């Protein structure tokens, strides 16, 4: 997968989870993709102070990103 295809797929994954985050007053932004396998995102709005944001990262965001781009190994929030 090219860098462009990878970025497109990660953005598609974020678009899939965005409505769920928006419904709770939050949002998400892609910050970077490094080495073709590490994704950095920034949770925004209500998600920045949410006590279950780590669960959202693992169960929702990371899982969805890996479904669109299986070569991704890590997803980290730089909140």
mmCIF file of the N, C-alpha and C atoms, coordinates in Angstrom:
data_MODEL
# 
_entry.id   MODEL 
# 
loop_
_atom_site.group_PDB 
_atom_site.id 
_atom_site.type_symbol 
_atom_site.label_atom_id 
_atom_site.label_alt_id 
_atom_site.label_comp_id 
_atom_site.label_asym_id 
_atom_site.label_entity_id 
_atom_site.label_seq_id 
_atom_site.pdbx_PDB_ins_code 
_atom_site.Cartn_x 
_atom_site.Cartn_y 
_atom_site.Cartn_z 
_atom_site.occupancy 
_atom_site.B_iso_or_equiv 
_atom_site.pdbx_formal_charge 
_atom_site.auth_seq_id 
_atom_site.auth_comp_id 
_atom_site.auth_asym_id 
_atom_site.auth_atom_id 
_atom_site.pdbx_PDB_model_num 
ATOM 1   N N  . UNK A 1 1  ? 0.852   -1.175 0.000  1.00 0.00 ? 1  UNK A N  1 
ATOM 2   C CA . UNK A 1 1  ? 0.000   0.000  0.000  1.00 0.00 ? 1  UNK A CA 1 
ATOM 3   C C  . UNK A 1 1  ? 0.901   1.243  0.000  1.00 0.00 ? 1  UNK A C  1 
ATOM 4   N N  . UNK A 1 2  ? 0.624   2.170  -0.884 1.00 0.00 ? 2  UNK A N  1 
ATOM 5   C CA . UNK A 1 2  ? 1.420   3.393  -0.946 1.00 0.00 ? 2  UNK A CA 1 
ATOM 6   C C  . UNK A 1 2  ? 1.103   4.291  0.251  1.00 0.00 ? 2  UNK A C  1 
ATOM 7   N N  . UNK A 1 3  ? 1.944   5.277  0.471  1.00 0.00 ? 3  UNK A N  1 
ATOM 8   C CA . UNK A 1 3  ? 1.722   6.230  1.559  1.00 0.00 ? 3  UNK A CA 1 
ATOM 9   C C  . UNK A 1 3  ? 0.391   6.945  1.372  1.00 0.00 ? 3  UNK A C  1 
ATOM 10  N N  . UNK A 1 4  ? 0.093   7.312  0.132  1.00 0.00 ? 4  UNK A N  1 
ATOM 11  C CA . UNK A 1 4  ? -1.169  7.993  -0.162 1.00 0.00 ? 4  UNK A CA 1 
ATOM 12  C C  . UNK A 1 4  ? -2.371  7.091  0.127  1.00 0.00 ? 4  UNK A C  1 
ATOM 13  N N  . UNK A 1 5  ? -2.296  5.837  -0.285 1.00 0.00 ? 5  UNK A N  1 
ATOM 14  C CA . UNK A 1 5  ? -3.384  4.886  -0.033 1.00 0.00 ? 5  UNK A CA 1 
ATOM 15  C C  . UNK A 1 5  ? -3.557  4.651  1.472  1.00 0.00 ? 5  UNK A C  1 
ATOM 16  N N  . UNK A 1 6  ? -2.449  4.542  2.177  1.00 0.00 ? 6  UNK A N  1 
ATOM 17  C CA . UNK A 1 6  ? -2.495  4.342  3.617  1.00 0.00 ? 6  UNK A CA 1 
ATOM 18  C C  . UNK A 1 6  ? -3.181  5.520  4.304  1.00 0.00 ? 6  UNK A C  1 
ATOM 19  N N  . UNK A 1 7  ? -2.777  6.730  3.932  1.00 0.00 ? 7  UNK A N  1 
ATOM 20  C CA . UNK A 1 7  ? -3.391  7.929  4.509  1.00 0.00 ? 7  UNK A CA 1 
ATOM 21  C C  . UNK A 1 7  ? -4.885  7.968  4.208  1.00 0.00 ? 7  UNK A C  1 
ATOM 22  N N  . UNK A 1 8  ? -5.257  7.670  2.985  1.00 0.00 ? 8  UNK A N  1 
ATOM 23  C CA . UNK A 1 8  ? -6.666  7.655  2.591  1.00 0.00 ? 8  UNK A CA 1 
ATOM 24  C C  . UNK A 1 8  ? -7.442  6.644  3.420  1.00 0.00 ? 8  UNK A C  1 
ATOM 25  N N  . UNK A 1 9  ? -6.880  5.456  3.610  1.00 0.00 ? 9  UNK A N  1 
ATOM 26  C CA . UNK A 1 9  ? -7.575  4.422  4.386  1.00 0.00 ? 9  UNK A CA 1 
ATOM 27  C C  . UNK A 1 9  ? -7.718  4.806  5.854  1.00 0.00 ? 9  UNK A C  1 
ATOM 28  N N  . UNK A 1 10 ? -6.681  5.396  6.427  1.00 0.00 ? 10 UNK A N  1 
ATOM 29  C CA . UNK A 1 10 ? -6.756  5.830  7.821  1.00 0.00 ? 10 UNK A CA 1 
ATOM 30  C C  . UNK A 1 10 ? -7.820  6.927  7.957  1.00 0.00 ? 10 UNK A C  1 
ATOM 31  N N  . UNK A 1 11 ? -7.848  7.852  7.019  1.00 0.00 ? 11 UNK A N  1 
ATOM 32  C CA . UNK A 1 11 ? -8.869  8.912  7.060  1.00 0.00 ? 11 UNK A CA 1 
ATOM 33  C C  . UNK A 1 11 ? -10.274 8.340  6.910  1.00 0.00 ? 11 UNK A C  1 
ATOM 34  N N  . UNK A 1 12 ? -10.446 7.317  6.087  1.00 0.00 ? 12 UNK A N  1 
ATOM 35  C CA . UNK A 1 12 ? -11.745 6.646  5.956  1.00 0.00 ? 12 UNK A CA 1 
ATOM 36  C C  . UNK A 1 12 ? -12.155 6.025  7.292  1.00 0.00 ? 12 UNK A C  1 
ATOM 37  N N  . UNK A 1 13 ? -11.199 5.413  7.965  1.00 0.00 ? 13 UNK A N  1 
ATOM 38  C CA . UNK A 1 13 ? -11.478 4.809  9.273  1.00 0.00 ? 13 UNK A CA 1 
ATOM 39  C C  . UNK A 1 13 ? -11.917 5.878  10.268 1.00 0.00 ? 13 UNK A C  1 
ATOM 40  N N  . UNK A 1 14 ? -11.238 7.022  10.262 1.00 0.00 ? 14 UNK A N  1 
ATOM 41  C CA . UNK A 1 14 ? -11.613 8.097  11.182 1.00 0.00 ? 14 UNK A CA 1 
ATOM 42  C C  . UNK A 1 14 ? -12.997 8.642  10.858 1.00 0.00 ? 14 UNK A C  1 
ATOM 43  N N  . UNK A 1 15 ? -13.328 8.701  9.578  1.00 0.00 ? 15 UNK A N  1 
ATOM 44  C CA . UNK A 1 15 ? -14.671 9.145  9.190  1.00 0.00 ? 15 UNK A CA 1 
ATOM 45  C C  . UNK A 1 15 ? -15.740 8.179  9.697  1.00 0.00 ? 15 UNK A C  1 
ATOM 46  N N  . UNK A 1 16 ? -15.395 6.907  9.765  1.00 0.00 ? 16 UNK A N  1 
ATOM 47  C CA . UNK A 1 16 ? -16.345 5.906  10.271 1.00 0.00 ? 16 UNK A CA 1 
ATOM 48  C C  . UNK A 1 16 ? -16.610 6.081  11.765 1.00 0.00 ? 16 UNK A C  1 
ATOM 49  N N  . UNK A 1 17 ? -15.581 6.404  12.543 1.00 0.00 ? 17 UNK A N  1 
ATOM 50  C CA . UNK A 1 17 ? -15.763 6.540  13.993 1.00 0.00 ? 17 UNK A CA 1 
ATOM 51  C C  . UNK A 1 17 ? -16.205 7.943  14.402 1.00 0.00 ? 17 UNK A C  1 
ATOM 52  N N  . UNK A 1 18 ? -15.990 8.916  13.539 1.00 0.00 ? 18 UNK A N  1 
ATOM 53  C CA . UNK A 1 18 ? -16.288 10.317 13.869 1.00 0.00 ? 18 UNK A CA 1 
ATOM 54  C C  . UNK A 1 18 ? -17.735 10.545 14.336 1.00 0.00 ? 18 UNK A C  1 
ATOM 55  N N  . UNK A 1 19 ? -18.762 9.971  13.693 1.00 0.00 ? 19 UNK A N  1 
ATOM 56  C CA . UNK A 1 19 ? -20.132 10.215 14.165 1.00 0.00 ? 19 UNK A CA 1 
ATOM 57  C C  . UNK A 1 19 ? -20.361 9.782  15.623 1.00 0.00 ? 19 UNK A C  1 
ATOM 58  N N  . UNK A 1 20 ? -19.715 8.713  16.034 1.00 0.00 ? 20 UNK A N  1 
ATOM 59  C CA . UNK A 1 20 ? -19.854 8.250  17.419 1.00 0.00 ? 20 UNK A CA 1 
ATOM 60  C C  . UNK A 1 20 ? -19.194 9.236  18.384 1.00 0.00 ? 20 UNK A C  1 
ATOM 61  N N  . UNK A 1 21 ? -18.026 9.739  18.003 1.00 0.00 ? 21 UNK A N  1 
ATOM 62  C CA . UNK A 1 21 ? -17.350 10.727 18.834 1.00 0.00 ? 21 UNK A CA 1 
ATOM 63  C C  . UNK A 1 21 ? -18.143 12.033 18.871 1.00 0.00 ? 21 UNK A C  1 
ATOM 64  N N  . UNK A 1 22 ? -18.644 12.456 17.713 1.00 0.00 ? 22 UNK A N  1 
ATOM 65  C CA . UNK A 1 22 ? -19.430 13.694 17.631 1.00 0.00 ? 22 UNK A CA 1 
ATOM 66  C C  . UNK A 1 22 ? -20.684 13.619 18.495 1.00 0.00 ? 22 UNK A C  1 
ATOM 67  N N  . UNK A 1 23 ? -21.293 12.441 18.567 1.00 0.00 ? 23 UNK A N  1 
ATOM 68  C CA . UNK A 1 23 ? -22.525 12.307 19.351 1.00 0.00 ? 23 UNK A CA 1 
ATOM 69  C C  . UNK A 1 23 ? -22.283 12.528 20.840 1.00 0.00 ? 23 UNK A C  1 
ATOM 70  N N  . UNK A 1 24 ? -21.031 12.379 21.271 1.00 0.00 ? 24 UNK A N  1 
ATOM 71  C CA . UNK A 1 24 ? -20.675 12.629 22.669 1.00 0.00 ? 24 UNK A CA 1 
ATOM 72  C C  . UNK A 1 24 ? -19.946 13.955 22.855 1.00 0.00 ? 24 UNK A C  1 
ATOM 73  N N  . UNK A 1 25 ? -19.949 14.777 21.806 1.00 0.00 ? 25 UNK A N  1 
ATOM 74  C CA . UNK A 1 25 ? -19.308 16.088 21.902 1.00 0.00 ? 25 UNK A CA 1 
ATOM 75  C C  . UNK A 1 25 ? -17.827 16.087 21.618 1.00 0.00 ? 25 UNK A C  1 
ATOM 76  N N  . UNK A 1 26 ? -17.340 15.032 20.971 1.00 0.00 ? 26 UNK A N  1 
ATOM 77  C CA . UNK A 1 26 ? -15.920 14.943 20.681 1.00 0.00 ? 26 UNK A CA 1 
ATOM 78  C C  . UNK A 1 26 ? -15.630 14.895 19.201 1.00 0.00 ? 26 UNK A C  1 
ATOM 79  N N  . UNK A 1 27 ? -14.369 14.752 18.879 1.00 0.00 ? 27 UNK A N  1 
ATOM 80  C CA . UNK A 1 27 ? -13.932 14.629 17.496 1.00 0.00 ? 27 UNK A CA 1 
ATOM 81  C C  . UNK A 1 27 ? -12.529 14.023 17.498 1.00 0.00 ? 27 UNK A C  1 
ATOM 82  N N  . UNK A 1 28 ? -11.998 13.798 16.312 1.00 0.00 ? 28 UNK A N  1 
ATOM 83  C CA . UNK A 1 28 ? -10.665 13.211 16.175 1.00 0.00 ? 28 UNK A CA 1 
ATOM 84  C C  . UNK A 1 28 ? -9.970  13.801 14.962 1.00 0.00 ? 28 UNK A C  1 
ATOM 85  N N  . UNK A 1 29 ? -8.655  13.936 15.073 1.00 0.00 ? 29 UNK A N  1 
ATOM 86  C CA . UNK A 1 29 ? -7.844  14.492 13.992 1.00 0.00 ? 29 UNK A CA 1 
ATOM 87  C C  . UNK A 1 29 ? -6.636  13.589 13.774 1.00 0.00 ? 29 UNK A C  1 
ATOM 88  N N  . UNK A 1 30 ? -6.314  13.314 12.521 1.00 0.00 ? 30 UNK A N  1 
ATOM 89  C CA . UNK A 1 30 ? -5.097  12.580 12.196 1.00 0.00 ? 30 UNK A CA 1 
ATOM 90  C C  . UNK A 1 30 ? -3.921  13.540 12.304 1.00 0.00 ? 30 UNK A C  1 
ATOM 91  N N  . UNK A 1 31 ? -2.941  13.181 13.108 1.00 0.00 ? 31 UNK A N  1 
ATOM 92  C CA . UNK A 1 31 ? -1.759  14.012 13.289 1.00 0.00 ? 31 UNK A CA 1 
ATOM 93  C C  . UNK A 1 31 ? -0.636  13.533 12.371 1.00 0.00 ? 31 UNK A C  1 
ATOM 94  N N  . UNK A 1 32 ? -0.375  12.216 12.375 1.00 0.00 ? 32 UNK A N  1 
ATOM 95  C CA . UNK A 1 32 ? 0.732   11.696 11.569 1.00 0.00 ? 32 UNK A CA 1 
ATOM 96  C C  . UNK A 1 32 ? 0.612   10.194 11.397 1.00 0.00 ? 32 UNK A C  1 
ATOM 97  N N  . UNK A 1 33 ? 1.269   9.725  10.342 1.00 0.00 ? 33 UNK A N  1 
ATOM 98  C CA . UNK A 1 33 ? 1.500   8.296  10.140 1.00 0.00 ? 33 UNK A CA 1 
ATOM 99  C C  . UNK A 1 33 ? 3.004   8.170  9.961  1.00 0.00 ? 33 UNK A C  1 
ATOM 100 N N  . UNK A 1 34 ? 3.636   7.437  10.861 1.00 0.00 ? 34 UNK A N  1 
ATOM 101 C CA . UNK A 1 34 ? 5.095   7.314  10.836 1.00 0.00 ? 34 UNK A CA 1 
ATOM 102 C C  . UNK A 1 34 ? 5.512   5.890  10.488 1.00 0.00 ? 34 UNK A C  1 
ATOM 103 N N  . UNK A 1 35 ? 6.497   5.774  9.642  1.00 0.00 ? 35 UNK A N  1 
ATOM 104 C CA . UNK A 1 35 ? 7.069   4.485  9.235  1.00 0.00 ? 35 UNK A CA 1 
ATOM 105 C C  . UNK A 1 35 ? 6.037   3.538  8.628  1.00 0.00 ? 35 UNK A C  1 
ATOM 106 N N  . UNK A 1 36 ? 4.908   4.063  8.180  1.00 0.00 ? 36 UNK A N  1 
ATOM 107 C CA . UNK A 1 36 ? 3.889   3.228  7.569  1.00 0.00 ? 36 UNK A CA 1 
ATOM 108 C C  . UNK A 1 36 ? 3.203   2.261  8.512  1.00 0.00 ? 36 UNK A C  1 
ATOM 109 N N  . UNK A 1 37 ? 3.416   2.461  9.829  1.00 0.00 ? 37 UNK A N  1 
ATOM 110 C CA . UNK A 1 37 ? 2.824   1.512  10.774 1.00 0.00 ? 37 UNK A CA 1 
ATOM 111 C C  . UNK A 1 37 ? 2.391   2.124  12.100 1.00 0.00 ? 37 UNK A C  1 
ATOM 112 N N  . UNK A 1 38 ? 2.707   3.382  12.333 1.00 0.00 ? 38 UNK A N  1 
ATOM 113 C CA . UNK A 1 38 ? 2.347   4.033  13.597 1.00 0.00 ? 38 UNK A CA 1 
ATOM 114 C C  . UNK A 1 38 ? 1.499   5.274  13.324 1.00 0.00 ? 38 UNK A C  1 
ATOM 115 N N  . UNK A 1 39 ? 0.300   5.273  13.879 1.00 0.00 ? 39 UNK A N  1 
ATOM 116 C CA . UNK A 1 39 ? -0.630  6.380  13.672 1.00 0.00 ? 39 UNK A CA 1 
ATOM 117 C C  . UNK A 1 39 ? -0.724  7.209  14.948 1.00 0.00 ? 39 UNK A C  1 
ATOM 118 N N  . UNK A 1 40 ? -0.668  8.518  14.773 1.00 0.00 ? 40 UNK A N  1 
ATOM 119 C CA . UNK A 1 40 ? -0.871  9.443  15.876 1.00 0.00 ? 40 UNK A CA 1 
ATOM 120 C C  . UNK A 1 40 ? -2.116  10.252 15.584 1.00 0.00 ? 40 UNK A C  1 
ATOM 121 N N  . UNK A 1 41 ? -3.024  10.295 16.558 1.00 0.00 ? 41 UNK A N  1 
ATOM 122 C CA . UNK A 1 41 ? -4.261  11.061 16.425 1.00 0.00 ? 41 UNK A CA 1 
ATOM 123 C C  . UNK A 1 41 ? -4.381  12.024 17.595 1.00 0.00 ? 41 UNK A C  1 
ATOM 124 N N  . UNK A 1 42 ? -5.306  12.951 17.475 1.00 0.00 ? 42 UNK A N  1 
ATOM 125 C CA . UNK A 1 42 ? -5.591  13.877 18.574 1.00 0.00 ? 42 UNK A CA 1 
ATOM 126 C C  . UNK A 1 42 ? -7.096  13.844 18.816 1.00 0.00 ? 42 UNK A C  1 
ATOM 127 N N  . UNK A 1 43 ? -7.480  13.365 19.998 1.00 0.00 ? 43 UNK A N  1 
ATOM 128 C CA . UNK A 1 43 ? -8.884  13.429 20.393 1.00 0.00 ? 43 UNK A CA 1 
ATOM 129 C C  . UNK A 1 43 ? -9.200  14.861 20.771 1.00 0.00 ? 43 UNK A C  1 
ATOM 130 N N  . UNK A 1 44 ? -10.388 15.318 20.412 1.00 0.00 ? 44 UNK A N  1 
ATOM 131 C CA . UNK A 1 44 ? -10.758 16.708 20.632 1.00 0.00 ? 44 UNK A CA 1 
ATOM 132 C C  . UNK A 1 44 ? -12.106 16.801 21.340 1.00 0.00 ? 44 UNK A C  1 
ATOM 133 N N  . UNK A 1 45 ? -12.404 18.002 21.811 1.00 0.00 ? 45 UNK A N  1 
ATOM 134 C CA . UNK A 1 45 ? -13.692 18.252 22.452 1.00 0.00 ? 45 UNK A CA 1 
ATOM 135 C C  . UNK A 1 45 ? -13.846 17.455 23.728 1.00 0.00 ? 45 UNK A C  1 
ATOM 136 N N  . UNK A 1 46 ? -15.025 16.915 23.929 1.00 0.00 ? 46 UNK A N  1 
ATOM 137 C CA . UNK A 1 46 ? -15.330 16.168 25.150 1.00 0.00 ? 46 UNK A CA 1 
ATOM 138 C C  . UNK A 1 46 ? -14.440 14.939 25.318 1.00 0.00 ? 46 UNK A C  1 
ATOM 139 N N  . UNK A 1 47 ? -13.884 14.448 24.228 1.00 0.00 ? 47 UNK A N  1 
ATOM 140 C CA . UNK A 1 47 ? -13.044 13.248 24.297 1.00 0.00 ? 47 UNK A CA 1 
ATOM 141 C C  . UNK A 1 47 ? -11.716 13.503 25.014 1.00 0.00 ? 47 UNK A C  1 
ATOM 142 N N  . UNK A 1 48 ? -11.287 14.742 25.099 1.00 0.00 ? 48 UNK A N  1 
ATOM 143 C CA . UNK A 1 48 ? -9.986  15.015 25.720 1.00 0.00 ? 48 UNK A CA 1 
ATOM 144 C C  . UNK A 1 48 ? -9.992  14.762 27.217 1.00 0.00 ? 48 UNK A C  1 
ATOM 145 N N  . UNK A 1 49 ? -11.128 14.944 27.863 1.00 0.00 ? 49 UNK A N  1 
ATOM 146 C CA . UNK A 1 49 ? -11.216 14.756 29.313 1.00 0.00 ? 49 UNK A CA 1 
ATOM 147 C C  . UNK A 1 49 ? -12.062 13.561 29.720 1.00 0.00 ? 49 UNK A C  1 
ATOM 148 N N  . UNK A 1 50 ? -12.457 12.761 28.759 1.00 0.00 ? 50 UNK A N  1 
ATOM 149 C CA . UNK A 1 50 ? -13.340 11.629 29.033 1.00 0.00 ? 50 UNK A CA 1 
ATOM 150 C C  . UNK A 1 50 ? -12.579 10.526 29.773 1.00 0.00 ? 50 UNK A C  1 
ATOM 151 N N  . UNK A 1 51 ? -13.197 9.998  30.810 1.00 0.00 ? 51 UNK A N  1 
ATOM 152 C CA . UNK A 1 51 ? -12.543 8.962  31.614 1.00 0.00 ? 51 UNK A CA 1 
ATOM 153 C C  . UNK A 1 51 ? -12.416 7.626  30.882 1.00 0.00 ? 51 UNK A C  1 
ATOM 154 N N  . UNK A 1 52 ? -13.170 7.429  29.822 1.00 0.00 ? 52 UNK A N  1 
ATOM 155 C CA . UNK A 1 52 ? -13.085 6.170  29.075 1.00 0.00 ? 52 UNK A CA 1 
ATOM 156 C C  . UNK A 1 52 ? -12.445 6.359  27.699 1.00 0.00 ? 52 UNK A C  1 
ATOM 157 N N  . UNK A 1 53 ? -11.716 7.456  27.504 1.00 0.00 ? 53 UNK A N  1 
ATOM 158 C CA . UNK A 1 53 ? -11.106 7.700  26.191 1.00 0.00 ? 53 UNK A CA 1 
ATOM 159 C C  . UNK A 1 53 ? -10.097 6.621  25.814 1.00 0.00 ? 53 UNK A C  1 
ATOM 160 N N  . UNK A 1 54 ? -9.416  6.033  26.811 1.00 0.00 ? 54 UNK A N  1 
ATOM 161 C CA . UNK A 1 54 ? -8.473  4.951  26.494 1.00 0.00 ? 54 UNK A CA 1 
ATOM 162 C C  . UNK A 1 54 ? -9.210  3.731  25.948 1.00 0.00 ? 54 UNK A C  1 
ATOM 163 N N  . UNK A 1 55 ? -10.429 3.483  26.432 1.00 0.00 ? 55 UNK A N  1 
ATOM 164 C CA . UNK A 1 55 ? -11.246 2.383  25.913 1.00 0.00 ? 55 UNK A CA 1 
ATOM 165 C C  . UNK A 1 55 ? -11.711 2.704  24.495 1.00 0.00 ? 55 UNK A C  1 
ATOM 166 N N  . UNK A 1 56 ? -12.086 3.949  24.275 1.00 0.00 ? 56 UNK A N  1 
ATOM 167 C CA . UNK A 1 56 ? -12.500 4.382  22.943 1.00 0.00 ? 56 UNK A CA 1 
ATOM 168 C C  . UNK A 1 56 ? -11.354 4.207  21.958 1.00 0.00 ? 56 UNK A C  1 
ATOM 169 N N  . UNK A 1 57 ? -10.150 4.542  22.381 1.00 0.00 ? 57 UNK A N  1 
ATOM 170 C CA . UNK A 1 57 ? -8.978  4.405  21.515 1.00 0.00 ? 57 UNK A CA 1 
ATOM 171 C C  . UNK A 1 57 ? -8.768  2.957  21.103 1.00 0.00 ? 57 UNK A C  1 
ATOM 172 N N  . UNK A 1 58 ? -8.810  2.043  22.053 1.00 0.00 ? 58 UNK A N  1 
ATOM 173 C CA . UNK A 1 58 ? -8.513  0.640  21.758 1.00 0.00 ? 58 UNK A CA 1 
ATOM 174 C C  . UNK A 1 58 ? -9.686  -0.063 21.064 1.00 0.00 ? 58 UNK A C  1 
ATOM 175 N N  . UNK A 1 59 ? -10.856 0.023  21.657 1.00 0.00 ? 59 UNK A N  1 
ATOM 176 C CA . UNK A 1 59 ? -11.989 -0.752 21.176 1.00 0.00 ? 59 UNK A CA 1 
ATOM 177 C C  . UNK A 1 59 ? -12.602 -0.178 19.906 1.00 0.00 ? 59 UNK A C  1 
ATOM 178 N N  . UNK A 1 60 ? -12.555 1.133  19.752 1.00 0.00 ? 60 UNK A N  1 
ATOM 179 C CA . UNK A 1 60 ? -13.199 1.739  18.596 1.00 0.00 ? 60 UNK A CA 1 
ATOM 180 C C  . UNK A 1 60 ? -12.237 2.220  17.542 1.00 0.00 ? 60 UNK A C  1 
ATOM 181 N N  . UNK A 1 61 ? -11.409 3.152  17.895 1.00 0.00 ? 61 UNK A N  1 
ATOM 182 C CA . UNK A 1 61 ? -10.564 3.829  16.920 1.00 0.00 ? 61 UNK A CA 1 
ATOM 183 C C  . UNK A 1 61 ? -9.477  2.913  16.377 1.00 0.00 ? 61 UNK A C  1 
ATOM 184 N N  . UNK A 1 62 ? -8.698  2.295  17.251 1.00 0.00 ? 62 UNK A N  1 
ATOM 185 C CA . UNK A 1 62 ? -7.597  1.439  16.798 1.00 0.00 ? 62 UNK A CA 1 
ATOM 186 C C  . UNK A 1 62 ? -8.109  0.252  15.984 1.00 0.00 ? 62 UNK A C  1 
ATOM 187 N N  . UNK A 1 63 ? -9.166  -0.372 16.452 1.00 0.00 ? 63 UNK A N  1 
ATOM 188 C CA . UNK A 1 63 ? -9.737  -1.520 15.746 1.00 0.00 ? 63 UNK A CA 1 
ATOM 189 C C  . UNK A 1 63 ? -10.203 -1.126 14.349 1.00 0.00 ? 63 UNK A C  1 
ATOM 190 N N  . UNK A 1 64 ? -10.853 0.013  14.248 1.00 0.00 ? 64 UNK A N  1 
ATOM 191 C CA . UNK A 1 64 ? -11.355 0.470  12.949 1.00 0.00 ? 64 UNK A CA 1 
ATOM 192 C C  . UNK A 1 64 ? -10.205 0.820  12.017 1.00 0.00 ? 64 UNK A C  1 
ATOM 193 N N  . UNK A 1 65 ? -9.205  1.512  12.514 1.00 0.00 ? 65 UNK A N  1 
ATOM 194 C CA . UNK A 1 65 ? -8.047  1.852  11.681 1.00 0.00 ? 65 UNK A CA 1 
ATOM 195 C C  . UNK A 1 65 ? -7.368  0.581  11.177 1.00 0.00 ? 65 UNK A C  1 
ATOM 196 N N  . UNK A 1 66 ? -7.189  -0.403 12.034 1.00 0.00 ? 66 UNK A N  1 
ATOM 197 C CA . UNK A 1 66 ? -6.519  -1.643 11.630 1.00 0.00 ? 66 UNK A CA 1 
ATOM 198 C C  . UNK A 1 66 ? -7.354  -2.438 10.631 1.00 0.00 ? 66 UNK A C  1 
ATOM 199 N N  . UNK A 1 67 ? -8.668  -2.271 10.665 1.00 0.00 ? 67 UNK A N  1 
ATOM 200 C CA . UNK A 1 67 ? -9.518  -2.934 9.685  1.00 0.00 ? 67 UNK A CA 1 
ATOM 201 C C  . UNK A 1 67 ? -9.295  -2.316 8.297  1.00 0.00 ? 67 UNK A C  1 
ATOM 202 N N  . UNK A 1 68 ? -9.125  -1.008 8.241  1.00 0.00 ? 68 UNK A N  1 
ATOM 203 C CA . UNK A 1 68 ? -8.882  -0.318 6.973  1.00 0.00 ? 68 UNK A CA 1 
ATOM 204 C C  . UNK A 1 68 ? -7.426  -0.416 6.520  1.00 0.00 ? 68 UNK A C  1 
ATOM 205 N N  . UNK A 1 69 ? -6.508  -0.514 7.470  1.00 0.00 ? 69 UNK A N  1 
ATOM 206 C CA . UNK A 1 69 ? -5.072  -0.553 7.167  1.00 0.00 ? 69 UNK A CA 1 
ATOM 207 C C  . UNK A 1 69 ? -4.406  -1.563 8.097  1.00 0.00 ? 69 UNK A C  1 
ATOM 208 N N  . UNK A 1 70 ? -4.449  -2.845 7.734  1.00 0.00 ? 70 UNK A N  1 
ATOM 209 C CA . UNK A 1 70 ? -3.947  -3.913 8.620  1.00 0.00 ? 70 UNK A CA 1 
ATOM 210 C C  . UNK A 1 70 ? -2.475  -3.794 9.008  1.00 0.00 ? 70 UNK A C  1 
ATOM 211 N N  . UNK A 1 71 ? -1.669  -3.075 8.251  1.00 0.00 ? 71 UNK A N  1 
ATOM 212 C CA . UNK A 1 71 ? -0.252  -2.957 8.586  1.00 0.00 ? 71 UNK A CA 1 
ATOM 213 C C  . UNK A 1 71 ? 0.012   -2.005 9.743  1.00 0.00 ? 71 UNK A C  1 
ATOM 214 N N  . UNK A 1 72 ? -0.992  -1.277 10.175 1.00 0.00 ? 72 UNK A N  1 
ATOM 215 C CA . UNK A 1 72 ? -0.828  -0.359 11.310 1.00 0.00 ? 72 UNK A CA 1 
ATOM 216 C C  . UNK A 1 72 ? -0.622  -1.177 12.580 1.00 0.00 ? 72 UNK A C  1 
ATOM 217 N N  . UNK A 1 73 ? 0.415   -0.834 13.328 1.00 0.00 ? 73 UNK A N  1 
ATOM 218 C CA . UNK A 1 73 ? 0.746   -1.545 14.564 1.00 0.00 ? 73 UNK A CA 1 
ATOM 219 C C  . UNK A 1 73 ? 0.313   -0.784 15.813 1.00 0.00 ? 73 UNK A C  1 
ATOM 220 N N  . UNK A 1 74 ? 0.437   0.543  15.796 1.00 0.00 ? 74 UNK A N  1 
ATOM 221 C CA . UNK A 1 74 ? 0.079   1.314  16.975 1.00 0.00 ? 74 UNK A CA 1 
ATOM 222 C C  . UNK A 1 74 ? -0.769  2.521  16.600 1.00 0.00 ? 74 UNK A C  1 
ATOM 223 N N  . UNK A 1 75 ? -1.653  2.881  17.513 1.00 0.00 ? 75 UNK A N  1 
ATOM 224 C CA . UNK A 1 75 ? -2.445  4.108  17.383 1.00 0.00 ? 75 UNK A CA 1 
ATOM 225 C C  . UNK A 1 75 ? -2.331  4.816  18.728 1.00 0.00 ? 75 UNK A C  1 
ATOM 226 N N  . UNK A 1 76 ? -1.824  6.043  18.693 1.00 0.00 ? 76 UNK A N  1 
ATOM 227 C CA . UNK A 1 76 ? -1.550  6.793  19.908 1.00 0.00 ? 76 UNK A CA 1 
ATOM 228 C C  . UNK A 1 76 ? -2.237  8.149  19.850 1.00 0.00 ? 76 UNK A C  1 
ATOM 229 N N  . UNK A 1 77 ? -2.818  8.554  20.981 1.00 0.00 ? 77 UNK A N  1 
ATOM 230 C CA . UNK A 1 77 ? -3.428  9.866  21.107 1.00 0.00 ? 77 UNK A CA 1 
ATOM 231 C C  . UNK A 1 77 ? -2.408  10.818 21.703 1.00 0.00 ? 77 UNK A C  1 
ATOM 232 N N  . UNK A 1 78 ? -2.244  11.992 21.085 1.00 0.00 ? 78 UNK A N  1 
ATOM 233 C CA . UNK A 1 78 ? -1.313  13.003 21.606 1.00 0.00 ? 78 UNK A CA 1 
ATOM 234 C C  . UNK A 1 78 ? -2.050  14.142 22.284 1.00 0.00 ? 78 UNK A C  1 
ATOM 235 N N  . UNK A 1 79 ? -3.248  13.855 22.750 1.00 0.00 ? 79 UNK A N  1 
ATOM 236 C CA . UNK A 1 79 ? -4.119  14.801 23.402 1.00 0.00 ? 79 UNK A CA 1 
ATOM 237 C C  . UNK A 1 79 ? -3.455  15.933 24.066 1.00 0.00 ? 79 UNK A C  1 
# 
